[in-house]
Amino acid sequence: PFTNVATLTYSLPENGNVKVRVYNAIGELVNELVNEVQSSGKHTVEFSQNNLPAGMYTFRLEFTGSEKSNCLVLKLVH
């Protein structure tokens, strides 16, 4: 569970395009936190629940690099 802000930390194996999107409990896109090319290594992004009702949110990280591709899903409740 989180209250006002959740900090997501992720590591990239190589340079590539990264998208971090937030969906509500019924699968609607409510925010896109990241949509850019990032370098390999550790990154952080903050999600603020301002203007969103309490509930469960799904964070989807999509990564596409030259040799690797991955998708990670994380669910948080506030």
C-alpha positions as CSV (number, residue, x, y, z in Angstrom):
1,P,0.0,0.0,0.0
2,F,1.0,3.6,-0.5
3,T,-0.4,7.0,0.5
4,N,0.5,10.0,-1.6
5,V,3.6,9.0,-3.7
6,A,5.0,5.7,-4.8
7,T,8.6,5.6,-6.1
8,L,9.3,2.9,-8.7
9,T,12.9,1.8,-9.3
10,Y,14.0,-0.3,-12.2
11,S,17.2,-1.3,-14.0
12,L,17.7,-1.6,-17.7
13,P,20.1,-4.2,-19.2
14,E,20.9,-1.9,-22.2
15,N,19.9,1.3,-23.8
16,G,16.3,1.2,-25.1
17,N,12.8,2.6,-25.3
18,V,11.0,2.6,-22.0
19,K,7.3,3.1,-21.3
20,V,5.8,3.2,-17.8
21,R,2.1,3.4,-17.7
22,V,-0.5,3.4,-14.9
23,Y,-3.9,1.7,-15.2
24,N,-6.8,1.7,-12.8
25,A,-8.6,-1.5,-11.5
26,I,-10.8,-1.8,-14.7
27,G,-7.8,-1.4,-17.0
28,E,-8.2,2.2,-18.1
29,L,-4.9,4.1,-18.7
30,V,-4.8,6.9,-16.1
31,N,-1.2,8.2,-16.5
32,E,2.0,7.7,-18.6
33,L,5.0,8.3,-16.4
34,V,7.7,7.5,-18.9
35,N,7.9,7.3,-22.7
36,E,11.4,7.9,-23.8
37,V,14.7,6.3,-24.7
38,Q,16.8,5.7,-21.6
39,S,20.4,4.5,-21.0
40,S,21.2,1.2,-19.3
41,G,21.4,1.2,-15.5
42,K,19.2,2.2,-12.6
43,H,16.2,4.6,-13.0
44,T,13.5,5.9,-10.7
45,V,10.1,7.5,-11.3
46,E,7.5,8.8,-8.9
47,F,3.8,8.2,-9.1
48,S,1.6,10.7,-7.3
49,Q,-2.1,9.7,-6.6
50,N,-3.2,13.3,-6.8
51,N,-6.6,13.6,-8.4
52,L,-7.1,9.8,-8.5
53,P,-9.5,7.9,-6.2
54,A,-8.3,5.4,-3.7
55,G,-8.0,1.9,-5.3
56,M,-5.7,-0.6,-7.0
57,Y,-3.4,0.6,-9.7
58,T,-1.3,-1.5,-12.1
59,F,2.0,-0.2,-13.3
60,R,3.3,-1.7,-16.6
61,L,6.9,-1.2,-17.6
62,E,7.7,-2.0,-21.3
63,F,11.3,-2.1,-22.4
64,T,12.5,-2.6,-26.0
65,G,16.3,-2.6,-26.6
66,S,18.4,-3.8,-29.5
67,E,18.8,-7.3,-28.1
68,K,16.3,-7.6,-25.2
69,S,12.6,-6.9,-24.7
70,N,10.6,-7.2,-21.5
71,C,7.4,-6.3,-19.7
72,L,6.8,-6.1,-16.0
73,V,3.6,-5.6,-14.2
74,L,3.3,-4.3,-10.6
75,K,0.1,-3.8,-8.6
76,L,-0.2,-1.2,-5.8
77,V,-3.2,-0.3,-3.6
78,H,-3.7,3.1,-2.0
